[in-house]
């Protein structure tokens, strides 16, 4: 069952990566994103999230994934 939820607008920092979204690979990319944000003194809010965009039948090298974390608005 698919459930649609509407969330308020927020600003997210995102790091895209390809391949299978195995836990170790996801954690590595989350750490890379968080380190980059810290190095640029960008304040993070909340917990990182994983977004997958392909079916399980898509070959690994064609898969698109993203890790994201909410940040303070940069305005």
mmCIF file of the N, C-alpha and C atoms, coordinates in Angstrom:
data_MODEL
# 
_entry.id   MODEL 
# 
loop_
_atom_site.group_PDB 
_atom_site.id 
_atom_site.type_symbol 
_atom_site.label_atom_id 
_atom_site.label_alt_id 
_atom_site.label_comp_id 
_atom_site.label_asym_id 
_atom_site.label_entity_id 
_atom_site.label_seq_id 
_atom_site.pdbx_PDB_ins_code 
_atom_site.Cartn_x 
_atom_site.Cartn_y 
_atom_site.Cartn_z 
_atom_site.occupancy 
_atom_site.B_iso_or_equiv 
_atom_site.pdbx_formal_charge 
_atom_site.auth_seq_id 
_atom_site.auth_comp_id 
_atom_site.auth_asym_id 
_atom_site.auth_atom_id 
_atom_site.pdbx_PDB_model_num 
ATOM 1   N N  . UNK A 1 1  ? 0.835  -1.167 0.000   1.00 0.00 ? 1  UNK A N  1 
ATOM 2   C CA . UNK A 1 1  ? 0.000  0.000  0.000   1.00 0.00 ? 1  UNK A CA 1 
ATOM 3   C C  . UNK A 1 1  ? 0.889  1.243  0.000   1.00 0.00 ? 1  UNK A C  1 
ATOM 4   N N  . UNK A 1 2  ? 0.536  2.208  -0.783  1.00 0.00 ? 2  UNK A N  1 
ATOM 5   C CA . UNK A 1 2  ? 1.275  3.472  -0.863  1.00 0.00 ? 2  UNK A CA 1 
ATOM 6   C C  . UNK A 1 2  ? 0.501  4.522  -0.093  1.00 0.00 ? 2  UNK A C  1 
ATOM 7   N N  . UNK A 1 3  ? 1.206  5.253  0.745   1.00 0.00 ? 3  UNK A N  1 
ATOM 8   C CA . UNK A 1 3  ? 0.584  6.319  1.516   1.00 0.00 ? 3  UNK A CA 1 
ATOM 9   C C  . UNK A 1 3  ? 1.295  7.623  1.177   1.00 0.00 ? 3  UNK A C  1 
ATOM 10  N N  . UNK A 1 4  ? 0.550  8.629  0.784   1.00 0.00 ? 4  UNK A N  1 
ATOM 11  C CA . UNK A 1 4  ? 1.121  9.919  0.433   1.00 0.00 ? 4  UNK A CA 1 
ATOM 12  C C  . UNK A 1 4  ? 0.992  10.852 1.627   1.00 0.00 ? 4  UNK A C  1 
ATOM 13  N N  . UNK A 1 5  ? 2.116  11.478 1.983   1.00 0.00 ? 5  UNK A N  1 
ATOM 14  C CA . UNK A 1 5  ? 2.126  12.437 3.078   1.00 0.00 ? 5  UNK A CA 1 
ATOM 15  C C  . UNK A 1 5  ? 2.650  13.765 2.556   1.00 0.00 ? 5  UNK A C  1 
ATOM 16  N N  . UNK A 1 6  ? 2.068  14.845 3.023   1.00 0.00 ? 6  UNK A N  1 
ATOM 17  C CA . UNK A 1 6  ? 2.524  16.178 2.642   1.00 0.00 ? 6  UNK A CA 1 
ATOM 18  C C  . UNK A 1 6  ? 3.294  16.757 3.817   1.00 0.00 ? 6  UNK A C  1 
ATOM 19  N N  . UNK A 1 7  ? 4.521  17.191 3.541   1.00 0.00 ? 7  UNK A N  1 
ATOM 20  C CA . UNK A 1 7  ? 5.388  17.771 4.560   1.00 0.00 ? 7  UNK A CA 1 
ATOM 21  C C  . UNK A 1 7  ? 5.643  19.234 4.227   1.00 0.00 ? 7  UNK A C  1 
ATOM 22  N N  . UNK A 1 8  ? 5.902  20.052 5.242   1.00 0.00 ? 8  UNK A N  1 
ATOM 23  C CA . UNK A 1 8  ? 6.235  21.446 4.955   1.00 0.00 ? 8  UNK A CA 1 
ATOM 24  C C  . UNK A 1 8  ? 7.556  21.545 4.201   1.00 0.00 ? 8  UNK A C  1 
ATOM 25  N N  . UNK A 1 9  ? 7.716  22.631 3.482   1.00 0.00 ? 9  UNK A N  1 
ATOM 26  C CA . UNK A 1 9  ? 8.935  22.857 2.709   1.00 0.00 ? 9  UNK A CA 1 
ATOM 27  C C  . UNK A 1 9  ? 10.140 22.924 3.639   1.00 0.00 ? 9  UNK A C  1 
ATOM 28  N N  . UNK A 1 10 ? 11.261 22.359 3.198   1.00 0.00 ? 10 UNK A N  1 
ATOM 29  C CA . UNK A 1 10 ? 12.509 22.432 3.953   1.00 0.00 ? 10 UNK A CA 1 
ATOM 30  C C  . UNK A 1 10 ? 13.687 22.403 2.994   1.00 0.00 ? 10 UNK A C  1 
ATOM 31  N N  . UNK A 1 11 ? 14.814 22.854 3.483   1.00 0.00 ? 11 UNK A N  1 
ATOM 32  C CA . UNK A 1 11 ? 16.037 22.873 2.682   1.00 0.00 ? 11 UNK A CA 1 
ATOM 33  C C  . UNK A 1 11 ? 16.868 21.652 3.049   1.00 0.00 ? 11 UNK A C  1 
ATOM 34  N N  . UNK A 1 12 ? 17.269 20.891 2.029   1.00 0.00 ? 12 UNK A N  1 
ATOM 35  C CA . UNK A 1 12 ? 18.020 19.661 2.256   1.00 0.00 ? 12 UNK A CA 1 
ATOM 36  C C  . UNK A 1 12 ? 19.354 19.722 1.517   1.00 0.00 ? 12 UNK A C  1 
ATOM 37  N N  . UNK A 1 13 ? 20.376 19.151 2.131   1.00 0.00 ? 13 UNK A N  1 
ATOM 38  C CA . UNK A 1 13 ? 21.652 18.915 1.457   1.00 0.00 ? 13 UNK A CA 1 
ATOM 39  C C  . UNK A 1 13 ? 21.614 17.459 1.007   1.00 0.00 ? 13 UNK A C  1 
ATOM 40  N N  . UNK A 1 14 ? 22.015 17.220 -0.233  1.00 0.00 ? 14 UNK A N  1 
ATOM 41  C CA . UNK A 1 14 ? 21.870 15.881 -0.818  1.00 0.00 ? 14 UNK A CA 1 
ATOM 42  C C  . UNK A 1 14 ? 23.166 15.439 -1.476  1.00 0.00 ? 14 UNK A C  1 
ATOM 43  N N  . UNK A 1 15 ? 23.482 14.161 -1.307  1.00 0.00 ? 15 UNK A N  1 
ATOM 44  C CA . UNK A 1 15 ? 24.626 13.553 -1.981  1.00 0.00 ? 15 UNK A CA 1 
ATOM 45  C C  . UNK A 1 15 ? 24.098 12.358 -2.762  1.00 0.00 ? 15 UNK A C  1 
ATOM 46  N N  . UNK A 1 16 ? 24.296 12.376 -4.070  1.00 0.00 ? 16 UNK A N  1 
ATOM 47  C CA . UNK A 1 16 ? 23.825 11.294 -4.932  1.00 0.00 ? 16 UNK A CA 1 
ATOM 48  C C  . UNK A 1 16 ? 24.934 10.258 -5.095  1.00 0.00 ? 16 UNK A C  1 
ATOM 49  N N  . UNK A 1 17 ? 24.527 8.981  -5.147  1.00 0.00 ? 17 UNK A N  1 
ATOM 50  C CA . UNK A 1 17 ? 25.476 7.907  -5.442  1.00 0.00 ? 17 UNK A CA 1 
ATOM 51  C C  . UNK A 1 17 ? 24.760 6.808  -6.201  1.00 0.00 ? 17 UNK A C  1 
ATOM 52  N N  . UNK A 1 18 ? 25.520 6.037  -6.947  1.00 0.00 ? 18 UNK A N  1 
ATOM 53  C CA . UNK A 1 18 ? 24.936 4.952  -7.732  1.00 0.00 ? 18 UNK A CA 1 
ATOM 54  C C  . UNK A 1 18 ? 25.301 3.619  -7.099  1.00 0.00 ? 18 UNK A C  1 
ATOM 55  N N  . UNK A 1 19 ? 24.684 2.584  -7.588  1.00 0.00 ? 19 UNK A N  1 
ATOM 56  C CA . UNK A 1 19 ? 24.960 1.246  -7.093  1.00 0.00 ? 19 UNK A CA 1 
ATOM 57  C C  . UNK A 1 19 ? 23.913 0.790  -6.099  1.00 0.00 ? 19 UNK A C  1 
ATOM 58  N N  . UNK A 1 20 ? 24.144 -0.377 -5.555  1.00 0.00 ? 20 UNK A N  1 
ATOM 59  C CA . UNK A 1 20 ? 23.214 -0.922 -4.562  1.00 0.00 ? 20 UNK A CA 1 
ATOM 60  C C  . UNK A 1 20 ? 23.361 -0.146 -3.259  1.00 0.00 ? 20 UNK A C  1 
ATOM 61  N N  . UNK A 1 21 ? 22.256 0.025  -2.568  1.00 0.00 ? 21 UNK A N  1 
ATOM 62  C CA . UNK A 1 21 ? 22.269 0.824  -1.334  1.00 0.00 ? 21 UNK A CA 1 
ATOM 63  C C  . UNK A 1 21 ? 22.470 -0.074 -0.113  1.00 0.00 ? 21 UNK A C  1 
ATOM 64  N N  . UNK A 1 22 ? 23.626 -0.739 -0.078  1.00 0.00 ? 22 UNK A N  1 
ATOM 65  C CA . UNK A 1 22 ? 23.974 -1.577 1.061   1.00 0.00 ? 22 UNK A CA 1 
ATOM 66  C C  . UNK A 1 22 ? 24.289 -0.676 2.254   1.00 0.00 ? 22 UNK A C  1 
ATOM 67  N N  . UNK A 1 23 ? 24.054 -1.164 3.459   1.00 0.00 ? 23 UNK A N  1 
ATOM 68  C CA . UNK A 1 23 ? 24.195 -0.368 4.681   1.00 0.00 ? 23 UNK A CA 1 
ATOM 69  C C  . UNK A 1 23 ? 25.568 0.302  4.789   1.00 0.00 ? 23 UNK A C  1 
ATOM 70  N N  . UNK A 1 24 ? 26.627 -0.417 4.528   1.00 0.00 ? 24 UNK A N  1 
ATOM 71  C CA . UNK A 1 24 ? 27.970 0.165  4.658   1.00 0.00 ? 24 UNK A CA 1 
ATOM 72  C C  . UNK A 1 24 ? 28.177 1.307  3.657   1.00 0.00 ? 24 UNK A C  1 
ATOM 73  N N  . UNK A 1 25 ? 27.650 1.144  2.466   1.00 0.00 ? 25 UNK A N  1 
ATOM 74  C CA . UNK A 1 25 ? 27.760 2.184  1.434   1.00 0.00 ? 25 UNK A CA 1 
ATOM 75  C C  . UNK A 1 25 ? 26.925 3.421  1.801   1.00 0.00 ? 25 UNK A C  1 
ATOM 76  N N  . UNK A 1 26 ? 25.738 3.187  2.345   1.00 0.00 ? 26 UNK A N  1 
ATOM 77  C CA . UNK A 1 26 ? 24.876 4.281  2.780   1.00 0.00 ? 26 UNK A CA 1 
ATOM 78  C C  . UNK A 1 26 ? 25.556 5.056  3.904   1.00 0.00 ? 26 UNK A C  1 
ATOM 79  N N  . UNK A 1 27 ? 26.081 4.351  4.905   1.00 0.00 ? 27 UNK A N  1 
ATOM 80  C CA . UNK A 1 27 ? 26.746 5.005  6.028   1.00 0.00 ? 27 UNK A CA 1 
ATOM 81  C C  . UNK A 1 27 ? 27.963 5.801  5.576   1.00 0.00 ? 27 UNK A C  1 
ATOM 82  N N  . UNK A 1 28 ? 28.712 5.274  4.630   1.00 0.00 ? 28 UNK A N  1 
ATOM 83  C CA . UNK A 1 28 ? 29.890 5.976  4.093   1.00 0.00 ? 28 UNK A CA 1 
ATOM 84  C C  . UNK A 1 28 ? 29.467 7.293  3.435   1.00 0.00 ? 28 UNK A C  1 
ATOM 85  N N  . UNK A 1 29 ? 28.387 7.267  2.674   1.00 0.00 ? 29 UNK A N  1 
ATOM 86  C CA . UNK A 1 29 ? 27.921 8.474  1.998   1.00 0.00 ? 29 UNK A CA 1 
ATOM 87  C C  . UNK A 1 29 ? 27.291 9.468  2.969   1.00 0.00 ? 29 UNK A C  1 
ATOM 88  N N  . UNK A 1 30 ? 26.614 8.993  3.995   1.00 0.00 ? 30 UNK A N  1 
ATOM 89  C CA . UNK A 1 30 ? 26.090 9.886  5.031   1.00 0.00 ? 30 UNK A CA 1 
ATOM 90  C C  . UNK A 1 30 ? 27.248 10.599 5.716   1.00 0.00 ? 30 UNK A C  1 
ATOM 91  N N  . UNK A 1 31 ? 28.287 9.841  6.062   1.00 0.00 ? 31 UNK A N  1 
ATOM 92  C CA . UNK A 1 31 ? 29.449 10.443 6.719   1.00 0.00 ? 31 UNK A CA 1 
ATOM 93  C C  . UNK A 1 31 ? 30.117 11.477 5.816   1.00 0.00 ? 31 UNK A C  1 
ATOM 94  N N  . UNK A 1 32 ? 30.231 11.166 4.543   1.00 0.00 ? 32 UNK A N  1 
ATOM 95  C CA . UNK A 1 32 ? 30.829 12.100 3.579   1.00 0.00 ? 32 UNK A CA 1 
ATOM 96  C C  . UNK A 1 32 ? 30.009 13.386 3.500   1.00 0.00 ? 32 UNK A C  1 
ATOM 97  N N  . UNK A 1 33 ? 28.690 13.265 3.444   1.00 0.00 ? 33 UNK A N  1 
ATOM 98  C CA . UNK A 1 33 ? 27.815 14.435 3.391   1.00 0.00 ? 33 UNK A CA 1 
ATOM 99  C C  . UNK A 1 33 ? 27.942 15.261 4.664   1.00 0.00 ? 33 UNK A C  1 
ATOM 100 N N  . UNK A 1 34 ? 27.898 14.616 5.819   1.00 0.00 ? 34 UNK A N  1 
ATOM 101 C CA . UNK A 1 34 ? 27.971 15.332 7.084   1.00 0.00 ? 34 UNK A CA 1 
ATOM 102 C C  . UNK A 1 34 ? 29.325 16.021 7.263   1.00 0.00 ? 34 UNK A C  1 
ATOM 103 N N  . UNK A 1 35 ? 30.393 15.373 6.855   1.00 0.00 ? 35 UNK A N  1 
ATOM 104 C CA . UNK A 1 35 ? 31.730 15.974 6.939   1.00 0.00 ? 35 UNK A CA 1 
ATOM 105 C C  . UNK A 1 35 ? 31.823 17.211 6.055   1.00 0.00 ? 35 UNK A C  1 
ATOM 106 N N  . UNK A 1 36 ? 31.279 17.129 4.854   1.00 0.00 ? 36 UNK A N  1 
ATOM 107 C CA . UNK A 1 36 ? 31.292 18.278 3.937   1.00 0.00 ? 36 UNK A CA 1 
ATOM 108 C C  . UNK A 1 36 ? 30.514 19.443 4.533   1.00 0.00 ? 36 UNK A C  1 
ATOM 109 N N  . UNK A 1 37 ? 29.349 19.162 5.114   1.00 0.00 ? 37 UNK A N  1 
ATOM 110 C CA . UNK A 1 37 ? 28.547 20.224 5.721   1.00 0.00 ? 37 UNK A CA 1 
ATOM 111 C C  . UNK A 1 37 ? 29.277 20.849 6.908   1.00 0.00 ? 37 UNK A C  1 
ATOM 112 N N  . UNK A 1 38 ? 29.895 20.019 7.738   1.00 0.00 ? 38 UNK A N  1 
ATOM 113 C CA . UNK A 1 38 ? 30.655 20.544 8.885   1.00 0.00 ? 38 UNK A CA 1 
ATOM 114 C C  . UNK A 1 38 ? 31.821 21.404 8.414   1.00 0.00 ? 38 UNK A C  1 
ATOM 115 N N  . UNK A 1 39 ? 32.522 20.952 7.385   1.00 0.00 ? 39 UNK A N  1 
ATOM 116 C CA . UNK A 1 39 ? 33.667 21.708 6.857   1.00 0.00 ? 39 UNK A CA 1 
ATOM 117 C C  . UNK A 1 39 ? 33.253 23.071 6.315   1.00 0.00 ? 39 UNK A C  1 
ATOM 118 N N  . UNK A 1 40 ? 32.019 23.175 5.840   1.00 0.00 ? 40 UNK A N  1 
ATOM 119 C CA . UNK A 1 40 ? 31.505 24.446 5.312   1.00 0.00 ? 40 UNK A CA 1 
ATOM 120 C C  . UNK A 1 40 ? 30.656 25.187 6.346   1.00 0.00 ? 40 UNK A C  1 
ATOM 121 N N  . UNK A 1 41 ? 30.691 24.702 7.590   1.00 0.00 ? 41 UNK A N  1 
ATOM 122 C CA . UNK A 1 41 ? 29.972 25.308 8.725   1.00 0.00 ? 41 UNK A CA 1 
ATOM 123 C C  . UNK A 1 41 ? 28.478 25.495 8.435   1.00 0.00 ? 41 UNK A C  1 
ATOM 124 N N  . UNK A 1 42 ? 27.878 24.473 7.849   1.00 0.00 ? 42 UNK A N  1 
ATOM 125 C CA . UNK A 1 42 ? 26.440 24.480 7.573   1.00 0.00 ? 42 UNK A CA 1 
ATOM 126 C C  . UNK A 1 42 ? 25.765 23.645 8.653   1.00 0.00 ? 42 UNK A C  1 
ATOM 127 N N  . UNK A 1 43 ? 24.826 24.265 9.350   1.00 0.00 ? 43 UNK A N  1 
ATOM 128 C CA . UNK A 1 43 ? 24.160 23.609 10.463  1.00 0.00 ? 43 UNK A CA 1 
ATOM 129 C C  . UNK A 1 43 ? 23.123 22.602 9.972   1.00 0.00 ? 43 UNK A C  1 
ATOM 130 N N  . UNK A 1 44 ? 23.194 21.388 10.525  1.00 0.00 ? 44 UNK A N  1 
ATOM 131 C CA . UNK A 1 44 ? 22.281 20.305 10.152  1.00 0.00 ? 44 UNK A CA 1 
ATOM 132 C C  . UNK A 1 44 ? 21.155 20.204 11.171  1.00 0.00 ? 44 UNK A C  1 
ATOM 133 N N  . UNK A 1 45 ? 19.993 19.774 10.699  1.00 0.00 ? 45 UNK A N  1 
ATOM 134 C CA . UNK A 1 45 ? 18.841 19.550 11.570  1.00 0.00 ? 45 UNK A CA 1 
ATOM 135 C C  . UNK A 1 45 ? 18.294 18.165 11.260  1.00 0.00 ? 45 UNK A C  1 
ATOM 136 N N  . UNK A 1 46 ? 17.914 17.456 12.273  1.00 0.00 ? 46 UNK A N  1 
ATOM 137 C CA . UNK A 1 46 ? 17.277 16.163 12.052  1.00 0.00 ? 46 UNK A CA 1 
ATOM 138 C C  . UNK A 1 46 ? 18.263 15.061 11.709  1.00 0.00 ? 46 UNK A C  1 
ATOM 139 N N  . UNK A 1 47 ? 17.714 13.965 11.255  1.00 0.00 ? 47 UNK A N  1 
ATOM 140 C CA . UNK A 1 47 ? 18.476 12.764 10.933  1.00 0.00 ? 47 UNK A CA 1 
ATOM 141 C C  . UNK A 1 47 ? 18.618 12.602 9.421   1.00 0.00 ? 47 UNK A C  1 
ATOM 142 N N  . UNK A 1 48 ? 19.710 11.986 8.969   1.00 0.00 ? 48 UNK A N  1 
ATOM 143 C CA . UNK A 1 48 ? 19.860 11.716 7.532   1.00 0.00 ? 48 UNK A CA 1 
ATOM 144 C C  . UNK A 1 48 ? 18.805 10.723 7.052   1.00 0.00 ? 48 UNK A C  1 
ATOM 145 N N  . UNK A 1 49 ? 18.452 10.848 5.785   1.00 0.00 ? 49 UNK A N  1 
ATOM 146 C CA . UNK A 1 49 ? 17.501 9.922  5.173   1.00 0.00 ? 49 UNK A CA 1 
ATOM 147 C C  . UNK A 1 49 ? 18.101 9.355  3.887   1.00 0.00 ? 49 UNK A C  1 
ATOM 148 N N  . UNK A 1 50 ? 17.666 8.158  3.535   1.00 0.00 ? 50 UNK A N  1 
ATOM 149 C CA . UNK A 1 50 ? 18.076 7.497  2.303   1.00 0.00 ? 50 UNK A CA 1 
ATOM 150 C C  . UNK A 1 50 ? 16.909 7.535  1.334   1.00 0.00 ? 50 UNK A C  1 
ATOM 151 N N  . UNK A 1 51 ? 17.188 7.909  0.096   1.00 0.00 ? 51 UNK A N  1 
ATOM 152 C CA . UNK A 1 51 ? 16.158 7.909  -0.945  1.00 0.00 ? 51 UNK A CA 1 
ATOM 153 C C  . UNK A 1 51 ? 16.633 7.011  -2.084  1.00 0.00 ? 51 UNK A C  1 
ATOM 154 N N  . UNK A 1 52 ? 15.800 6.033  -2.437  1.00 0.00 ? 52 UNK A N  1 
ATOM 155 C CA . UNK A 1 52 ? 16.107 5.111  -3.531  1.00 0.00 ? 52 UNK A CA 1 
ATOM 156 C C  . UNK A 1 52 ? 15.102 5.373  -4.641  1.00 0.00 ? 52 UNK A C  1 
ATOM 157 N N  . UNK A 1 53 ? 15.549 5.293  -5.891  1.00 0.00 ? 53 UNK A N  1 
ATOM 158 C CA . UNK A 1 53 ? 14.678 5.662  -7.002  1.00 0.00 ? 53 UNK A CA 1 
ATOM 159 C C  . UNK A 1 53 ? 14.398 4.540  -7.999  1.00 0.00 ? 53 UNK A C  1 
ATOM 160 N N  . UNK A 1 54 ? 14.981 3.381  -7.822  1.00 0.00 ? 54 UNK A N  1 
ATOM 161 C CA . UNK A 1 54 ? 14.832 2.323  -8.818  1.00 0.00 ? 54 UNK A CA 1 
ATOM 162 C C  . UNK A 1 54 ? 14.220 1.065  -8.232  1.00 0.00 ? 54 UNK A C  1 
ATOM 163 N N  . UNK A 1 55 ? 13.703 0.234  -9.113  1.00 0.00 ? 55 UNK A N  1 
ATOM 164 C CA . UNK A 1 55 ? 13.143 -1.047 -8.675  1.00 0.00 ? 55 UNK A CA 1 
ATOM 165 C C  . UNK A 1 55 ? 14.281 -1.982 -8.279  1.00 0.00 ? 55 UNK A C  1 
ATOM 166 N N  . UNK A 1 56 ? 13.985 -3.016 -7.519  1.00 0.00 ? 56 UNK A N  1 
ATOM 167 C CA . UNK A 1 56 ? 15.011 -3.980 -7.120  1.00 0.00 ? 56 UNK A CA 1 
ATOM 168 C C  . UNK A 1 56 ? 15.600 -4.751 -8.304  1.00 0.00 ? 56 UNK A C  1 
ATOM 169 N N  . UNK A 1 57 ? 14.950 -4.679 -9.459  1.00 0.00 ? 57 UNK A N  1 
ATOM 170 C CA . UNK A 1 57 ? 15.418 -5.420 -10.624 1.00 0.00 ? 57 UNK A CA 1 
ATOM 171 C C  . UNK A 1 57 ? 16.387 -4.619 -11.489 1.00 0.00 ? 57 UNK A C  1 
ATOM 172 N N  . UNK A 1 58 ? 16.602 -3.357 -11.146 1.00 0.00 ? 58 UNK A N  1 
ATOM 173 C CA . UNK A 1 58 ? 17.541 -2.506 -11.895 1.00 0.00 ? 58 UNK A CA 1 
ATOM 174 C C  . UNK A 1 58 ? 18.959 -2.932 -11.556 1.00 0.00 ? 58 UNK A C  1 
ATOM 175 N N  . UNK A 1 59 ? 19.824 -3.130 -12.558 1.00 0.00 ? 59 UNK A N  1 
ATOM 176 C CA . UNK A 1 59 ? 21.216 -3.484 -12.273 1.00 0.00 ? 59 UNK A CA 1 
ATOM 177 C C  . UNK A 1 59 ? 21.877 -2.405 -11.403 1.00 0.00 ? 59 UNK A C  1 
ATOM 178 N N  . UNK A 1 60 ? 22.756 -2.835 -10.517 1.00 0.00 ? 60 UNK A N  1 
ATOM 179 C CA . UNK A 1 60 ? 23.399 -1.940 -9.563  1.00 0.00 ? 60 UNK A CA 1 
ATOM 180 C C  . UNK A 1 60 ? 24.023 -0.698 -10.166 1.00 0.00 ? 60 UNK A C  1 
ATOM 181 N N  . UNK A 1 61 ? 24.737 -0.866 -11.283 1.00 0.00 ? 61 UNK A N  1 
ATOM 182 C CA . UNK A 1 61 ? 25.435 0.280  -11.873 1.00 0.00 ? 61 UNK A CA 1 
ATOM 183 C C  . UNK A 1 61 ? 24.484 1.312  -12.465 1.00 0.00 ? 61 UNK A C  1 
ATOM 184 N N  . UNK A 1 62 ? 23.205 0.960  -12.641 1.00 0.00 ? 62 UNK A N  1 
ATOM 185 C CA . UNK A 1 62 ? 22.212 1.900  -13.168 1.00 0.00 ? 62 UNK A CA 1 
ATOM 186 C C  . UNK A 1 62 ? 21.340 2.528  -12.073 1.00 0.00 ? 62 UNK A C  1 
ATOM 187 N N  . UNK A 1 63 ? 21.516 2.085  -10.846 1.00 0.00 ? 63 UNK A N  1 
ATOM 188 C CA . UNK A 1 63 ? 20.662 2.579  -9.762  1.00 0.00 ? 63 UNK A CA 1 
ATOM 189 C C  . UNK A 1 63 ? 21.079 3.977  -9.326  1.00 0.00 ? 63 UNK A C  1 
ATOM 190 N N  . UNK A 1 64 ? 20.077 4.765  -8.934  1.00 0.00 ? 64 UNK A N  1 
ATOM 191 C CA . UNK A 1 64 ? 20.316 6.112  -8.420  1.00 0.00 ? 64 UNK A CA 1 
ATOM 192 C C  . UNK A 1 64 ? 19.786 6.176  -6.990  1.00 0.00 ? 64 UNK A C  1 
ATOM 193 N N  . UNK A 1 65 ? 20.640 6.623  -6.091  1.00 0.00 ? 65 UNK A N  1 
ATOM 194 C CA . UNK A 1 65 ? 20.300 6.766  -4.682  1.00 0.00 ? 65 UNK A CA 1 
ATOM 195 C C  . UNK A 1 65 ? 20.771 8.131  -4.205  1.00 0.00 ? 65 UNK A C  1 
ATOM 196 N N  . UNK A 1 66 ? 20.181 8.599  -3.119  1.00 0.00 ? 66 UNK A N  1 
ATOM 197 C CA . UNK A 1 66 ? 20.625 9.845  -2.509  1.00 0.00 ? 66 UNK A CA 1 
ATOM 198 C C  . UNK A 1 66 ? 20.521 9.721  -0.999  1.00 0.00 ? 66 UNK A C  1 
ATOM 199 N N  . UNK A 1 67 ? 21.484 10.324 -0.307  1.00 0.00 ? 67 UNK A N  1 
ATOM 200 C CA . UNK A 1 67 ? 21.359 10.530 1.136   1.00 0.00 ? 67 UNK A CA 1 
ATOM 201 C C  . UNK A 1 67 ? 21.135 12.030 1.310   1.00 0.00 ? 67 UNK A C  1 
ATOM 202 N N  . UNK A 1 68 ? 20.290 12.379 2.265   1.00 0.00 ? 68 UNK A N  1 
ATOM 203 C CA . UNK A 1 68 ? 19.951 13.785 2.462   1.00 0.00 ? 68 UNK A CA 1 
ATOM 204 C C  . UNK A 1 68 ? 19.821 14.077 3.945   1.00 0.00 ? 68 UNK A C  1 
ATOM 205 N N  . UNK A 1 69 ? 20.053 15.333 4.293   1.00 0.00 ? 69 UNK A N  1 
ATOM 206 C CA . UNK A 1 69 ? 19.843 15.805 5.647   1.00 0.00 ? 69 UNK A CA 1 
ATOM 207 C C  . UNK A 1 69 ? 19.348 17.236 5.587   1.00 0.00 ? 69 UNK A C  1 
ATOM 208 N N  . UNK A 1 70 ? 18.399 17.550 6.441   1.00 0.00 ? 70 UNK A N  1 
ATOM 209 C CA . UNK A 1 70 ? 17.863 18.910 6.471   1.00 0.00 ? 70 UNK A CA 1 
ATOM 210 C C  . UNK A 1 70 ? 18.916 19.848 7.034   1.00 0.00 ? 70 UNK A C  1 
ATOM 211 N N  . UNK A 1 71 ? 18.995 21.047 6.440   1.00 0.00 ? 71 UNK A N  1 
ATOM 212 C CA . UNK A 1 71 ? 19.935 22.063 6.901   1.00 0.00 ? 71 UNK A CA 1 
ATOM 213 C C  . UNK A 1 71 ? 19.178 23.366 7.139   1.00 0.00 ? 71 UNK A C  1 
ATOM 214 N N  . UNK A 1 72 ? 19.809 24.262 7.879   1.00 0.00 ? 72 UNK A N  1 
ATOM 215 C CA . UNK A 1 72 ? 19.229 25.590 8.056   1.00 0.00 ? 72 UNK A CA 1 
ATOM 216 C C  . UNK A 1 72 ? 19.224 26.299 6.725   1.00 0.00 ? 72 UNK A C  1 
ATOM 217 N N  . UNK A 1 73 ? 18.196 27.068 6.487   1.00 0.00 ? 73 UNK A N  1 
ATOM 218 C CA . UNK A 1 73 ? 18.083 27.829 5.230   1.00 0.00 ? 73 UNK A CA 1 
ATOM 219 C C  . UNK A 1 73 ? 19.296 28.723 5.058   1.00 0.00 ? 73 UNK A C  1 
ATOM 220 N N  . UNK A 1 74 ? 19.881 28.751 3.875   1.00 0.00 ? 74 UNK A N  1 
ATOM 221 C CA . UNK A 1 74 ? 21.118 29.490 3.617   1.00 0.00 ? 74 UNK A CA 1 
ATOM 222 C C  . UNK A 1 74 ? 20.878 30.930 3.190   1.00 0.00 ? 74 UNK A C  1 
ATOM 223 N N  . UNK A 1 75 ? 19.660 31.427 3.294   1.00 0.00 ? 75 UNK A N  1 
ATOM 224 C CA . UNK A 1 75 ? 19.353 32.790 2.858   1.00 0.00 ? 75 UNK A CA 1 
ATOM 225 C C  . UNK A 1 75 ? 20.042 33.825 3.707   1.00 0.00 ? 75 UNK A C  1 
# 
